Amino acid sequence: MGAAWALWAACALWASGARALLPPGAERLRAGVGGYAVMNCLLDFPFGIEIPYHLQWDHDGEVIFSWYSGDAEPRVADRWAGRVRRVGGGAGGAGGVLGGGALNVSSVRETDAGLYRCRVSFPNRTPPARNNGTFYYLDVDGAGGNLIATPPTNVTVLEGEWAELQCAPASAAWRVQWLRGAEPAPAPAANGSLLLRAAAADRARYECRVSAPDGRAQSAAAHLDVQYAARVTHAPAERLLAHGRPASLDCHFSANPPLTNLRWEKDGFLFDPYNVPGVFYSRNGSLLFNRVDESHAGEYSCTPYNALGSAGASRGVRVRVLRPPALAAAPPPLLLARAGAAAVLPCAPRAQEPAPAVRWSRRDGRPLPAGARLSGGNLTFGAVAAEDRGVYVCRVSNDAAELRAESELLVEAAPARAPHALAAAPAPGGLRLRWAAGGAADAEHAVWYRERGAGEWRTQRVLTRGATHATLLGLRAGVEYELRVLAQDHVGDGLFSKPVFARAAGPALDEDAATEVATEAEEAEEEAGEATDAPDAPATDAAAPWGAEEPLEVSVRLVDEGALVLWRGAGAGAGCELRWYEDAAERRLLAVQRAPSDYALVRALEEGGRYWAAVRCAGAGGGAALAVPRYARLRTVALSSAGAALLLAALAGALLAARRRLRAGKRAR
């Protein structure tokens, strides 16, 4: 064994001088001045079972770290004190990355460069050594050209003692500056060290910066750890706990080293939660009350302890037990209110001293409606509007607790009122109907009509919003019809109007025969002033020309309801008239319709018919033709084509089958 140690010393001496060749298996590491280096060392136990061992690290033949398993602290050479420590855990280390003998060298200096060796021996075993041990060669960046000769190391002191963080520059002419975090620290001593009368607030990371006149700079950092006895940092004069609810009483303290014990007193006597039902210790020493009652009231104080003792007990905290607020009237989870009506969301607290505070808010953060007011804890709406809908939150609170209740307000909009004051008059080829709107001015209307006594209703939608008149065409002349009007707005369908009955006129109508039938005489007299109607279209000969006019761009297309006539070029607000002709050798007038907008809908169409639409708007006119296809003929042609295709397919299949049979017969011969 003496020969082995002699060989190791010779290798270390040779490596320190030549630094060119290394022992077999040696690994090179690099670190900067002030940095750190971790050197791994796996422990190889006999049969994989851990037994007592001795771990030793050498640097260039000098023992710098020695530790016997089972000892509390290792032995470290003076120059390496505070800079080397064992890292890793167990024989294989966590996840096998670092072995149980790994060493961390921090605050690296220039003189730390050299050859390191890890050696493991087993004192209670023969032979005492196995193939344990690892070689490392550490290169220190900038060795010989560093500005910092002695970088700072981590320092631990007690509060009130002097702390010295060393930082020796390589030249006394170079400038040394200290920083605490990003802020400047006190000026250093002549040798570059930072001297502090340690206080608890001085615990921090400090950085030493050395600058040379030529602009070069280098820095290194270390931590200052200030230890002190455990102390209370804050204690309120009074604490309110809610009756019947869980609560905690905290002891606000600071301790370095960490807390080891915490003692509570109540009314001057030791308070041990283990002897009080329903009270427990938390992991940080706070008192936990499972269910607060009047017996928990009193004056409490706490005293924290650590390895250095205690700085004293806290001041007394007066604990009062206060019953939490309760509601005498709670708001419903859902309240449905009609638009324009009043609504109340109750939230009245029970009477107690002191009286709880009541606050209302919206869950989405919007302010309360301008028309809402708070009265006795209740939120009252004078007239509910559509924008008032949402979730409202009532908070009832006192010094002990806060109670929260939510209620969603839904606003039911009133449907459109039924149209009224219906009046019907015969028109060429049908009926003209007018009415007074019952709801919004922009409501849509639909006319429902049927022959009197018939079961099936037909409808005609009025395309213009807010229009209060319509013309029904294609009705049987001389037949009495029953008519109703239905209003619809953004809420939905309203109610039907009362019916009105009138007889349809033929294609040619004598003005003397035009009569109007009111729904009821009394209703007509009361509401006649509300209904307005455009004057009847003047009777015009179908063949009479309209004279020289500005051209109108007129188009006609088929839609589900009939023929939609569109025109462009009329001035705004111009009253327009549509004449609907049968487009034969001699055009025959079928209907005349007044149009307040730039379109009109004609329903009376026949398959195969040809029509002409003539439009006149305040001195401008135009026309367009429409041919309605014969859908029955088209269906017949389509069916015939499909039948012929099926027949041809069947013939082709028969020919193919016959051809295959002939081929099979020839092969058989």
ROLO-834631 format. One line per field, with one value per residue (C-alpha): residue in one letter; x, y, z; residue number from 0. Coordinates in nm, 3 decimals, padded with zeros to 5 digits. Each point is the difference from the previous one (the first is absolute). Layout:
resn	c(A_...)
c1	c(X_...)
c2	c(Y_...)
c3	c(Z_...)
resi	c(NUM_...)
end
This chain:
resn	c(M_G_A_A_W_A_L_W_A_A_C_A_L_W_A_S_G_A_R_A_L_L_P_P_G_A_E_R_L_R_A_G_V_G_G_Y_A_V_M_N_C_L_L_D_F_P_F_G_I_E_I_P_Y_H_L_Q_W_D_H_D_G_E_V_I_F_S_W_Y_S_G_D_A_E_P_R_V_A_D_R_W_A_G_R_V_R_R_V_G_G_G_A_G_G_A_G_G_V_L_G_G_G_A_L_N_V_S_S_V_R_E_T_D_A_G_L_Y_R_C_R_V_S_F_P_N_R_T_P_P_A_R_N_N_G_T_F_Y_Y_L_D_V_D_G_A_G_G_N_L_I_A_T_P_P_T_N_V_T_V_L_E_G_E_W_A_E_L_Q_C_A_P_A_S_A_A_W_R_V_Q_W_L_R_G_A_E_P_A_P_A_P_A_A_N_G_S_L_L_L_R_A_A_A_A_D_R_A_R_Y_E_C_R_V_S_A_P_D_G_R_A_Q_S_A_A_A_H_L_D_V_Q_Y_A_A_R_V_T_H_A_P_A_E_R_L_L_A_H_G_R_P_A_S_L_D_C_H_F_S_A_N_P_P_L_T_N_L_R_W_E_K_D_G_F_L_F_D_P_Y_N_V_P_G_V_F_Y_S_R_N_G_S_L_L_F_N_R_V_D_E_S_H_A_G_E_Y_S_C_T_P_Y_N_A_L_G_S_A_G_A_S_R_G_V_R_V_R_V_L_R_P_P_A_L_A_A_A_P_P_P_L_L_L_A_R_A_G_A_A_A_V_L_P_C_A_P_R_A_Q_E_P_A_P_A_V_R_W_S_R_R_D_G_R_P_L_P_A_G_A_R_L_S_G_G_N_L_T_F_G_A_V_A_A_E_D_R_G_V_Y_V_C_R_V_S_N_D_A_A_E_L_R_A_E_S_E_L_L_V_E_A_A_P_A_R_A_P_H_A_L_A_A_A_P_A_P_G_G_L_R_L_R_W_A_A_G_G_A_A_D_A_E_H_A_V_W_Y_R_E_R_G_A_G_E_W_R_T_Q_R_V_L_T_R_G_A_T_H_A_T_L_L_G_L_R_A_G_V_E_Y_E_L_R_V_L_A_Q_D_H_V_G_D_G_L_F_S_K_P_V_F_A_R_A_A_G_P_A_L_D_E_D_A_A_T_E_V_A_T_E_A_E_E_A_E_E_E_A_G_E_A_T_D_A_P_D_A_P_A_T_D_A_A_A_P_W_G_A_E_E_P_L_E_V_S_V_R_L_V_D_E_G_A_L_V_L_W_R_G_A_G_A_G_A_G_C_E_L_R_W_Y_E_D_A_A_E_R_R_L_L_A_V_Q_R_A_P_S_D_Y_A_L_V_R_A_L_E_E_G_G_R_Y_W_A_A_V_R_C_A_G_A_G_G_G_A_A_L_A_V_P_R_Y_A_R_L_R_T_V_A_L_S_S_A_G_A_A_L_L_L_A_A_L_A_G_A_L_L_A_A_R_R_R_L_R_A_G_K_R_A_R)
c1	c(00.000_00.295_00.121_-00.346_00.000_00.350_-00.114_-00.304_00.218_00.244_-00.287_-00.141_00.343_00.067_-00.348_00.035_00.329_-00.060_-00.383_00.026_-00.070_-00.264_-00.057_-00.205_-00.374_00.045_-00.268_00.072_-00.230_-00.004_-00.117_00.040_00.131_-00.288_-00.194_-00.042_00.087_-00.176_00.211_-00.186_00.103_-00.204_00.017_00.061_-00.102_00.077_-00.303_-00.190_-00.061_00.099_00.252_00.204_00.241_00.247_-00.023_00.308_00.072_00.355_00.128_00.351_00.079_-00.148_-00.303_-00.273_-00.310_-00.039_-00.320_-00.082_-00.352_-00.199_00.189_-00.208_00.250_00.295_00.356_00.097_00.341_00.022_00.044_-00.309_-00.228_-00.348_00.081_-00.027_-00.293_-00.127_-00.295_-00.210_-00.168_00.033_00.225_-00.127_-00.129_-00.339_-00.075_00.363_00.119_00.217_00.152_00.016_00.357_-00.048_00.168_-00.099_00.279_-00.143_00.158_00.275_00.339_00.302_00.187_-00.281_00.122_00.161_-00.058_-00.277_-00.056_-00.294_00.095_-00.239_00.120_-00.176_00.165_-00.187_00.080_00.308_00.132_-00.115_00.007_-00.195_00.012_-00.145_00.133_-00.022_00.255_-00.095_00.218_-00.143_00.096_-00.078_-00.091_00.227_00.252_00.287_-00.210_-00.287_-00.077_-00.131_00.263_-00.231_-00.371_-00.264_-00.144_-00.334_00.004_-00.234_00.001_-00.229_-00.197_00.210_00.337_00.241_-00.015_00.290_-00.040_00.349_00.077_00.375_00.096_00.311_00.135_-00.055_-00.036_-00.320_-00.344_-00.226_-00.377_-00.268_-00.367_-00.291_-00.235_-00.015_00.064_00.344_00.132_00.217_00.352_00.256_00.301_00.352_00.053_-00.327_-00.201_-00.355_-00.048_-00.354_-00.148_-00.241_-00.373_-00.290_-00.066_00.360_-00.073_00.048_00.222_00.302_00.207_00.362_00.111_00.366_00.089_00.341_00.107_00.014_-00.378_00.013_-00.246_-00.077_-00.265_-00.072_-00.291_-00.074_-00.287_-00.008_-00.217_-00.097_-00.146_-00.211_-00.242_-00.364_-00.207_-00.358_-00.033_-00.367_-00.291_-00.339_-00.165_-00.334_-00.130_-00.367_-00.106_-00.334_-00.212_-00.067_00.258_00.361_00.272_00.372_00.215_00.344_00.330_00.207_00.367_00.345_00.272_00.348_00.080_-00.352_-00.270_00.024_-00.289_-00.287_-00.179_-00.348_-00.150_-00.363_-00.091_00.348_-00.009_00.161_-00.240_00.057_-00.225_00.048_-00.209_-00.273_-00.266_-00.045_00.332_00.311_00.353_00.081_00.341_00.113_-00.118_-00.332_-00.306_-00.284_-00.354_-00.227_-00.318_00.024_-00.212_-00.006_00.255_00.271_-00.018_00.291_00.349_00.260_00.377_00.264_00.373_00.211_00.326_00.289_00.347_00.113_-00.295_-00.277_-00.010_-00.317_-00.375_-00.239_-00.230_-00.348_-00.253_-00.360_-00.221_-00.373_-00.267_-00.256_-00.298_00.008_-00.281_-00.314_-00.278_-00.360_-00.101_00.230_-00.026_-00.137_00.248_-00.208_-00.243_-00.210_-00.134_-00.200_00.154_-00.129_-00.126_00.145_00.221_00.162_00.302_-00.021_00.311_-00.096_00.243_-00.114_00.018_00.322_00.251_00.185_-00.226_00.156_00.077_-00.185_00.156_-00.145_00.202_-00.008_00.202_00.142_00.132_-00.240_-00.155_-00.349_-00.282_-00.071_-00.361_00.089_00.004_00.088_-00.265_00.042_00.246_-00.239_00.083_-00.307_-00.055_-00.266_-00.042_00.201_00.174_00.147_00.356_-00.059_00.020_00.297_00.128_-00.009_00.207_-00.102_00.279_-00.093_00.302_00.114_00.341_-00.011_-00.111_-00.169_-00.311_-00.052_-00.320_-00.062_-00.318_-00.047_-00.250_-00.169_-00.204_-00.307_-00.065_-00.366_-00.109_-00.131_-00.359_-00.261_-00.068_-00.339_-00.239_00.008_-00.177_-00.035_-00.110_-00.038_00.290_00.047_00.045_-00.012_-00.018_00.185_00.051_00.125_00.040_00.150_00.319_-00.026_00.368_00.337_00.011_00.245_-00.199_-00.055_-00.353_-00.156_-00.353_-00.190_-00.305_-00.243_-00.339_-00.266_-00.083_00.301_00.249_00.336_00.171_00.236_00.257_00.161_00.301_00.037_00.358_00.029_00.065_-00.254_-00.238_-00.369_-00.168_00.008_-00.173_-00.117_-00.018_-00.113_-00.319_-00.323_-00.229_-00.319_00.115_-00.002_00.334_00.097_00.321_00.224_00.337_00.286_00.281_00.353_00.300_00.338_-00.180_-00.212_-00.353_-00.268_-00.377_-00.232_-00.224_-00.375_-00.133_-00.145_-00.219_-00.013_-00.090_00.271_-00.046_00.059_00.278_-00.197_-00.138_-00.254_00.091_-00.364_00.013_00.293_-00.114_00.187_-00.095_00.120_00.059_-00.234_-00.172_00.106_00.363_00.014_-00.132_00.254_00.308_-00.072_00.238_00.290_-00.030_00.115_-00.011_00.132_-00.268_-00.132_00.185_-00.172_-00.181_00.209_-00.065_00.234_00.103_00.035_00.363_00.161_00.182_00.363_00.167_00.342_00.105_-00.028_00.208_-00.266_00.058_-00.232_00.095_-00.182_00.005_-00.182_-00.282_-00.051_00.162_00.229_00.017_00.305_00.088_00.278_00.019_-00.295_00.065_-00.015_-00.354_-00.154_-00.337_00.004_-00.276_00.026_-00.225_-00.006_-00.101_-00.055_00.259_-00.209_-00.063_-00.205_00.117_-00.274_00.029_-00.018_00.086_00.106_00.211_00.135_00.356_00.157_00.347_00.209_-00.162_-00.338_-00.116_-00.259_-00.148_-00.256_00.208_-00.081_00.232_00.093_-00.130_00.174_-00.023_00.112_00.080_-00.028_00.128_-00.051_00.164_-00.050_00.085_00.224_-00.113_00.110_-00.104_00.113_-00.142_-00.034_-00.066_-00.112_00.121_-00.242_00.119_-00.235_00.140_00.353_-00.079_-00.152_00.308_00.227_-00.195_-00.005_00.375_00.057_-00.223_00.181_00.335_-00.117_-00.130_00.330_00.189_-00.220_00.054_00.375_-00.002_-00.201_00.238_00.301_-00.153_-00.083_00.353_00.146_-00.226_00.115_00.365_-00.063_-00.168_00.294_00.246_-00.214_00.020)
c2	c(00.000_00.233_-00.058_00.094_00.325_00.077_-00.059_00.229_00.276_-00.031_00.022_00.306_00.170_-00.084_00.115_00.329_00.066_-00.122_00.009_-00.163_-00.367_-00.125_-00.336_-00.246_00.073_00.352_00.251_00.368_00.267_00.377_00.272_00.374_00.191_00.037_-00.282_-00.362_-00.352_-00.329_-00.319_-00.329_-00.309_-00.320_-00.232_-00.368_-00.209_-00.374_-00.199_00.331_00.019_00.324_-00.049_00.256_00.187_00.288_00.268_00.211_00.267_00.115_00.299_-00.034_-00.254_00.213_-00.133_00.266_-00.199_-00.306_-00.159_-00.324_-00.129_00.059_00.318_00.317_00.235_-00.062_00.123_00.274_00.161_00.361_00.153_-00.184_00.069_00.108_-00.070_-00.379_-00.223_-00.344_-00.014_-00.286_-00.264_-00.374_-00.237_00.080_00.350_00.130_-00.165_-00.116_00.349_00.077_-00.264_00.010_00.133_00.297_00.326_00.362_00.261_00.355_00.347_-00.140_00.168_-00.004_-00.228_-00.259_-00.113_-00.344_-00.374_-00.133_-00.355_-00.168_-00.304_-00.233_-00.260_-00.244_-00.007_-00.312_-00.211_-00.183_00.113_00.354_00.136_-00.087_00.143_00.326_00.339_00.259_00.249_00.355_00.280_00.349_00.285_00.350_00.239_00.298_-00.141_00.245_00.279_00.027_00.331_-00.169_-00.186_-00.113_-00.012_00.029_-00.308_-00.056_00.124_-00.083_00.222_00.076_00.321_00.277_-00.155_00.135_-00.168_00.014_-00.087_-00.028_00.120_00.056_00.158_-00.123_00.356_00.260_00.265_-00.153_00.124_-00.223_00.060_-00.199_-00.038_-00.136_-00.131_00.294_00.268_00.128_-00.141_00.189_00.088_-00.284_-00.008_00.068_-00.370_-00.013_-00.185_00.105_00.046_00.008_00.003_-00.278_00.061_-00.222_00.232_-00.047_-00.359_00.017_-00.076_00.229_00.047_00.122_00.182_00.071_00.245_00.063_00.333_-00.157_-00.071_-00.366_-00.110_-00.315_-00.086_-00.271_-00.044_-00.158_-00.021_00.145_-00.200_00.177_-00.221_00.126_-00.125_-00.052_00.318_00.119_00.246_00.100_-00.046_00.174_00.155_-00.171_-00.288_-00.077_-00.360_-00.103_-00.217_-00.352_00.016_-00.126_00.257_00.032_00.214_00.063_00.080_00.219_-00.073_-00.006_-00.252_-00.092_-00.285_-00.131_-00.021_-00.296_00.071_00.244_00.056_00.152_00.159_00.098_00.245_-00.047_-00.382_-00.258_-00.091_-00.352_-00.082_-00.371_00.038_00.220_-00.173_00.149_00.192_-00.115_00.107_00.067_-00.079_00.363_00.020_00.181_-00.094_-00.158_00.012_-00.263_00.184_00.329_00.052_00.245_-00.205_00.095_00.371_00.138_00.150_-00.208_00.035_-00.213_-00.059_-00.147_-00.195_-00.118_-00.139_00.345_00.043_00.263_00.378_00.002_-00.043_00.200_00.261_-00.118_-00.046_00.053_-00.261_00.080_-00.241_00.171_-00.167_00.019_00.181_-00.188_00.083_00.052_00.011_-00.149_00.081_-00.277_-00.176_00.111_00.291_00.047_00.355_00.154_00.295_00.330_-00.154_00.048_-00.270_-00.056_-00.216_-00.057_-00.022_00.108_-00.100_-00.114_00.261_-00.012_00.236_00.144_-00.001_-00.176_00.196_-00.088_00.058_-00.085_-00.041_-00.170_-00.315_00.119_00.322_00.241_00.277_-00.039_00.137_00.369_-00.074_-00.255_00.109_-00.168_-00.004_-00.199_-00.232_-00.067_00.103_00.160_00.066_00.262_-00.114_-00.297_00.048_-00.261_00.112_-00.067_-00.375_-00.176_-00.154_00.222_-00.070_00.098_00.015_00.023_00.043_00.092_-00.007_-00.380_-00.130_00.076_-00.166_-00.010_-00.074_00.014_00.047_00.006_00.249_-00.097_00.259_-00.120_00.239_00.075_-00.139_00.229_00.112_-00.120_00.227_00.171_00.219_-00.237_00.128_-00.194_00.126_-00.175_00.045_-00.116_-00.376_-00.014_00.208_00.295_-00.014_00.262_00.004_00.187_-00.141_-00.114_-00.007_00.124_00.215_-00.239_-00.318_-00.249_-00.103_-00.297_-00.022_-00.325_-00.055_-00.272_-00.039_00.046_-00.335_-00.176_-00.184_00.078_00.334_00.167_00.264_00.296_00.159_00.378_00.052_00.361_00.041_00.227_-00.009_00.001_-00.089_-00.285_-00.107_-00.358_-00.118_-00.320_-00.025_-00.139_00.280_00.039_-00.236_00.129_-00.033_00.006_00.199_00.036_00.175_-00.137_00.229_-00.123_00.179_-00.104_-00.171_-00.222_-00.034_00.215_-00.053_-00.020_00.292_-00.035_-00.129_00.211_-00.132_00.134_-00.118_-00.013_00.192_-00.120_00.114_00.313_00.200_00.277_00.277_00.030_-00.361_00.061_-00.029_-00.031_-00.234_00.078_-00.261_00.168_00.333_00.120_-00.102_00.166_00.325_00.000_-00.098_00.133_00.287_-00.248_-00.183_00.166_-00.121_00.117_00.114_-00.260_-00.041_00.189_-00.210_-00.009_-00.170_-00.297_00.111_00.371_00.118_00.176_00.254_00.109_-00.099_-00.054_-00.365_-00.236_-00.318_-00.267_-00.372_-00.290_-00.335_-00.300_-00.057_-00.247_00.246_00.100_00.262_00.262_00.325_00.220_00.339_00.256_00.364_00.144_00.294_-00.037_00.013_-00.023_-00.176_-00.286_-00.189_-00.350_-00.119_-00.377_-00.110_-00.327_00.020_-00.123_00.141_00.264_00.072_-00.040_00.180_-00.249_00.210_00.346_00.031_00.303_-00.058_00.223_-00.146_-00.127_-00.341_-00.173_-00.360_-00.153_-00.334_-00.083_-00.203_-00.293_-00.261_00.082_00.356_00.303_00.330_00.360_00.226_00.376_00.233_00.375_00.219_00.380_00.057_-00.304_-00.330_-00.337_-00.359_-00.360_-00.333_-00.330_-00.346_-00.265_-00.351_-00.287_-00.208_-00.289_-00.029_00.016_-00.276_-00.209_00.051_-00.088_-00.316_-00.099_00.052_-00.207_-00.280_-00.002_-00.017_-00.298_-00.175_00.052_-00.132_-00.312_-00.062_00.041_-00.249_-00.252_00.031_-00.051_-00.310_-00.150_00.065_-00.180_-00.302_-00.023_00.006_-00.271_-00.221_00.031_-00.100_-00.305_-00.127)
c3	c(00.000_00.069_-00.354_-00.134_00.193_-00.122_-00.357_00.050_00.145_-00.289_-00.252_00.174_00.010_-00.361_-00.110_00.186_-00.172_-00.351_-00.017_-00.337_00.071_00.244_00.173_-00.205_00.020_00.139_-00.103_-00.064_00.143_-00.048_00.239_00.026_00.297_00.244_-00.166_00.104_-00.114_00.080_-00.007_00.001_00.196_-00.006_00.302_-00.086_00.300_00.021_-00.121_-00.033_00.377_00.174_00.281_00.206_-00.226_-00.005_-00.273_-00.076_-00.264_-00.082_-00.195_-00.142_00.274_00.285_00.190_-00.023_00.106_00.225_00.129_00.178_-00.057_00.315_00.101_00.029_-00.165_-00.238_00.053_-00.248_-00.050_00.120_-00.343_-00.124_00.296_-00.111_-00.364_-00.032_00.091_-00.088_-00.242_-00.131_00.208_00.044_-00.178_-00.343_00.047_-00.102_-00.328_-00.021_-00.106_00.304_00.222_00.378_-00.006_-00.239_00.108_-00.075_00.000_00.014_-00.016_-00.222_00.025_-00.231_00.241_-00.021_-00.342_00.006_00.033_00.229_00.112_00.175_00.213_00.188_00.254_00.232_00.349_00.119_-00.305_-00.131_-00.237_00.094_-00.358_-00.315_-00.347_00.129_-00.090_-00.274_-00.144_-00.108_-00.127_00.057_-00.233_00.132_-00.282_-00.020_00.244_00.018_-00.154_00.250_00.164_00.318_00.197_00.284_-00.086_00.275_00.170_00.173_00.358_00.290_00.312_00.293_00.012_00.152_-00.095_-00.257_-00.340_-00.248_-00.368_-00.153_-00.350_-00.050_-00.335_-00.178_00.010_00.270_-00.271_-00.134_00.108_00.214_00.019_00.190_-00.097_00.199_-00.266_-00.241_00.266_00.109_00.330_00.254_-00.108_00.038_00.227_-00.128_-00.084_-00.197_00.267_00.096_00.376_00.148_00.348_-00.086_00.037_-00.107_-00.296_-00.127_-00.106_-00.378_-00.299_-00.040_-00.314_-00.017_-00.318_-00.073_-00.281_-00.157_-00.153_-00.348_00.014_00.100_00.271_00.196_00.261_00.255_00.242_00.339_00.248_00.349_00.240_00.322_00.273_00.290_00.264_-00.102_00.037_-00.048_-00.288_00.028_00.240_-00.044_00.304_-00.070_-00.208_-00.078_-00.060_-00.150_00.228_-00.127_-00.277_-00.031_00.063_00.062_00.228_-00.146_00.168_-00.233_00.066_-00.159_00.081_-00.128_00.063_-00.062_00.267_00.239_00.239_00.056_00.329_00.046_00.308_00.067_00.274_00.151_00.011_-00.227_-00.279_-00.131_-00.298_00.063_00.317_-00.154_-00.216_-00.345_00.000_-00.187_-00.092_-00.363_-00.146_00.037_00.363_-00.059_00.206_-00.200_00.142_-00.149_00.109_00.187_00.313_00.291_00.199_-00.248_00.089_00.203_-00.023_-00.184_-00.037_-00.173_00.054_-00.287_00.055_-00.219_00.067_00.125_00.233_-00.007_-00.006_00.214_-00.011_-00.211_00.149_00.099_-00.279_00.117_-00.171_-00.022_-00.125_-00.222_-00.158_-00.382_-00.185_-00.102_-00.243_00.103_-00.368_-00.265_-00.372_-00.222_-00.230_-00.301_-00.034_-00.314_-00.047_-00.282_-00.182_00.138_00.324_00.349_00.155_00.340_00.087_00.379_00.216_00.351_00.281_00.342_00.274_00.206_00.161_-00.172_-00.309_-00.300_-00.316_-00.323_-00.343_-00.342_-00.318_-00.337_-00.043_-00.336_00.156_-00.173_00.213_00.139_-00.216_00.049_00.095_00.270_00.365_00.330_00.269_00.321_-00.172_-00.292_-00.356_-00.160_-00.371_-00.082_-00.360_-00.122_-00.337_-00.232_00.080_00.373_-00.048_00.159_00.325_00.309_00.311_00.354_00.259_00.368_00.228_00.347_00.167_00.032_-00.339_-00.330_-00.140_-00.378_-00.192_-00.376_-00.199_-00.376_-00.142_-00.326_-00.188_-00.184_-00.289_-00.075_-00.339_-00.270_00.050_-00.243_-00.300_00.011_-00.201_-00.298_-00.314_-00.327_-00.340_-00.336_-00.243_-00.360_00.022_00.382_00.319_00.146_00.378_00.244_00.380_00.293_00.155_00.360_00.099_-00.124_-00.310_-00.171_00.064_-00.280_-00.098_-00.172_-00.139_00.060_-00.221_-00.105_-00.157_00.263_00.152_-00.156_00.222_-00.164_00.057_-00.246_00.090_-00.172_00.167_-00.026_-00.111_00.117_00.373_00.164_-00.298_00.103_-00.329_-00.249_-00.320_-00.048_-00.361_-00.160_00.205_-00.139_-00.107_00.203_00.277_00.358_00.179_00.365_00.069_00.305_00.055_00.215_00.130_00.070_00.159_00.149_00.290_-00.222_-00.125_00.160_00.002_-00.299_-00.074_00.005_-00.334_-00.276_-00.285_-00.356_-00.351_-00.265_-00.323_-00.354_-00.233_-00.099_00.291_-00.008_00.241_00.109_00.119_00.238_00.358_00.321_00.280_00.353_00.266_00.244_-00.029_00.344_-00.046_-00.341_00.142_00.288_-00.201_-00.348_00.061_00.063_-00.335_-00.320_-00.356_-00.333_-00.251_-00.237_-00.327_-00.281_-00.254_-00.316_-00.328_-00.047_-00.342_00.072_-00.022_00.294_-00.211_-00.002_00.327_00.150_-00.037_00.299_00.029_00.065_00.059_00.085_00.147_00.140_00.379_00.224_00.068_-00.365_-00.222_00.157_-00.200_00.070_-00.143_00.030_-00.102_00.192_00.231_00.374_00.130_-00.345_-00.006_-00.251_-00.177_-00.142_-00.281_-00.055_-00.351_-00.178_-00.277_-00.293_-00.350_00.177_00.352_00.260_00.335_00.285_00.306_00.114_00.314_00.185_00.129_00.266_-00.059_-00.292_-00.032_-00.016_00.031_-00.235_00.103_-00.273_-00.249_-00.226_-00.145_-00.355_00.030_-00.146_00.186_-00.030_00.297_-00.060_00.274_00.021_00.270_-00.013_-00.363_-00.045_-00.146_-00.127_-00.046_-00.012_-00.117_00.184_-00.140_00.249_-00.100_-00.046_00.292_-00.080_-00.355_00.135_00.244_-00.282_-00.217_00.289_00.077_-00.369_-00.026_00.313_-00.136_-00.333_00.178_00.206_-00.314_-00.181_00.300_00.008_-00.374_00.040_00.286_-00.203_-00.298_00.225_00.157_-00.345_-00.120_00.302_-00.060_-00.365_00.106_00.259_-00.263_-00.241_00.273_00.085_-00.362)
resi	c(0_1_2_3_4_5_6_7_8_9_10_11_12_13_14_15_16_17_18_19_20_21_22_23_24_25_26_27_28_29_30_31_32_33_34_35_36_37_38_39_40_41_42_43_44_45_46_47_48_49_50_51_52_53_54_55_56_57_58_59_60_61_62_63_64_65_66_67_68_69_70_71_72_73_74_75_76_77_78_79_80_81_82_83_84_85_86_87_88_89_90_91_92_93_94_95_96_97_98_99_100_101_102_103_104_105_106_107_108_109_110_111_112_113_114_115_116_117_118_119_120_121_122_123_124_125_126_127_128_129_130_131_132_133_134_135_136_137_138_139_140_141_142_143_144_145_146_147_148_149_150_151_152_153_154_155_156_157_158_159_160_161_162_163_164_165_166_167_168_169_170_171_172_173_174_175_176_177_178_179_180_181_182_183_184_185_186_187_188_189_190_191_192_193_194_195_196_197_198_199_200_201_202_203_204_205_206_207_208_209_210_211_212_213_214_215_216_217_218_219_220_221_222_223_224_225_226_227_228_229_230_231_232_233_234_235_236_237_238_239_240_241_242_243_244_245_246_247_248_249_250_251_252_253_254_255_256_257_258_259_260_261_262_263_264_265_266_267_268_269_270_271_272_273_274_275_276_277_278_279_280_281_282_283_284_285_286_287_288_289_290_291_292_293_294_295_296_297_298_299_300_301_302_303_304_305_306_307_308_309_310_311_312_313_314_315_316_317_318_319_320_321_322_323_324_325_326_327_328_329_330_331_332_333_334_335_336_337_338_339_340_341_342_343_344_345_346_347_348_349_350_351_352_353_354_355_356_357_358_359_360_361_362_363_364_365_366_367_368_369_370_371_372_373_374_375_376_377_378_379_380_381_382_383_384_385_386_387_388_389_390_391_392_393_394_395_396_397_398_399_400_401_402_403_404_405_406_407_408_409_410_411_412_413_414_415_416_417_418_419_420_421_422_423_424_425_426_427_428_429_430_431_432_433_434_435_436_437_438_439_440_441_442_443_444_445_446_447_448_449_450_451_452_453_454_455_456_457_458_459_460_461_462_463_464_465_466_467_468_469_470_471_472_473_474_475_476_477_478_479_480_481_482_483_484_485_486_487_488_489_490_491_492_493_494_495_496_497_498_499_500_501_502_503_504_505_506_507_508_509_510_511_512_513_514_515_516_517_518_519_520_521_522_523_524_525_526_527_528_529_530_531_532_533_534_535_536_537_538_539_540_541_542_543_544_545_546_547_548_549_550_551_552_553_554_555_556_557_558_559_560_561_562_563_564_565_566_567_568_569_570_571_572_573_574_575_576_577_578_579_580_581_582_583_584_585_586_587_588_589_590_591_592_593_594_595_596_597_598_599_600_601_602_603_604_605_606_607_608_609_610_611_612_613_614_615_616_617_618_619_620_621_622_623_624_625_626_627_628_629_630_631_632_633_634_635_636_637_638_639_640_641_642_643_644_645_646_647_648_649_650_651_652_653_654_655_656_657_658_659_660_661_662_663_664_665_666_667_668)
end
